[in-house]
Amino acid sequence: MSDRPHVPVMLAEVLRALQPHDGGVYVDGTFGAGGYSSAILVAADTRVVAIDRDPTAVRAGQALLQAFAGRLTLVEGRFSDMEALVIATGQTVIDGVVLDVGVSSMQIDDPARGFSFLRDGPLDMRMSGEGPSAADDVNMLPQEELADIIFKFGEEPRARAIARAIVAARVEAPITTTLGLVRVIERVTGRPRPTDRIHPATRTFQALRIHVNAELDELTQALCAAERLLSPGGRLVVVTFHSLEDRIVKQFFASRCGRLPSSSRHLPAAAEGPEPSFLPAFKGHVAASDEEAALNPRARSAKLRAAVRTSAPPFVRPARAGTRRGTRH
């Protein structure tokens, strides 16, 4: 695992959008290494309920629990279950929710987690350690389903060729490691060249990770849970790292702010002309500064969007979005 200190992406911008204040209660739905939680607790005399589905992150957060004794509550669970998890802690008035969506740098940096195509490790990618792994999917799913996953969640134009190569390779031997999968992908894409903007395996690994963890469905449910939890004037701040996530957040805020009906298949249809449940905290999105992007490559694609909860009732509570296997959560 990397010894580099974890630096939360767009920390100053997140705090500026969240506006933590004395006496406020905040939810960090993606605890990770605790960067946002710590900053919120330092910024004012606040309380934080932090959630992470990764038991490794929860175990590593015990030191912060001691450092902020009585002010930080750390819960293992999915941020899609945020409403029930927060209520179970006894908190009923929530002044802000922050979500840093996607895989954490700690997960990527640990080869044993199987998220990185740059280091060899088991082909796992499960954030919670539960349910089918990426290796299970790569070795068991039909070719057409693999191709659809790689195209839909990775936006990979060579998805069908990569799926064919995977199926051909697994006939000879199961694909069980990250670099084993990279070698199969490179049979289609060729080895990376110095001029490549991204590694040829990037989109396929992204697609498998999103599928394994049902990330888009989780995000949709988390946004709706935050809407139900937040008090009037409470702030929802979301940082995303690729277009699929950002599109869901953008359309959620647009529909909730009354600017357009929900058109994403990941989001529930809005009732006709409801009173806006959010107001935009600012127009559009905020990107990382040039200085941060130069120091932290992960920040280059980051987009921050934020909105302020109104006193209007939440939109109709959606049914949980369907996934291929319930055990993914």
Secondary structure as GFF3:
##gff-version 3
##sequence-region A 1 329
A	DSSP	alpha_helix	11	18	.	.	.	ID=ss1
A	DSSP	beta_strand	25	28	.	.	.	ID=ss2
A	DSSP	alpha_helix	35	43	.	.	.	ID=ss3
A	DSSP	beta_strand	47	52	.	.	.	ID=ss4
A	DSSP	alpha_helix	55	60	.	.	.	ID=ss5
A	DSSP	alpha_helix	62	67	.	.	.	ID=ss6
A	DSSP	beta_strand	72	76	.	.	.	ID=ss7
A	DSSP	three_ten_helix	79	81	.	.	.	ID=ss8
A	DSSP	alpha_helix	82	88	.	.	.	ID=ss9
A	DSSP	beta_strand	94	100	.	.	.	ID=ss10
A	DSSP	alpha_helix	105	109	.	.	.	ID=ss11
A	DSSP	three_ten_helix	111	113	.	.	.	ID=ss12
A	DSSP	alpha_helix	134	140	.	.	.	ID=ss13
A	DSSP	alpha_helix	143	154	.	.	.	ID=ss14
A	DSSP	alpha_helix	159	172	.	.	.	ID=ss15
A	DSSP	alpha_helix	178	189	.	.	.	ID=ss16
A	DSSP	alpha_helix	202	212	.	.	.	ID=ss17
A	DSSP	alpha_helix	215	229	.	.	.	ID=ss18
A	DSSP	beta_strand	230	240	.	.	.	ID=ss19
A	DSSP	alpha_helix	243	256	.	.	.	ID=ss20
A	DSSP	beta_strand	278	280	.	.	.	ID=ss21
A	DSSP	beta_strand	286	287	.	.	.	ID=ss22
A	DSSP	alpha_helix	290	295	.	.	.	ID=ss23
A	DSSP	three_ten_helix	297	301	.	.	.	ID=ss24
A	DSSP	beta_strand	303	309	.	.	.	ID=ss25
A	DSSP	three_ten_helix	326	328	.	.	.	ID=ss26
###
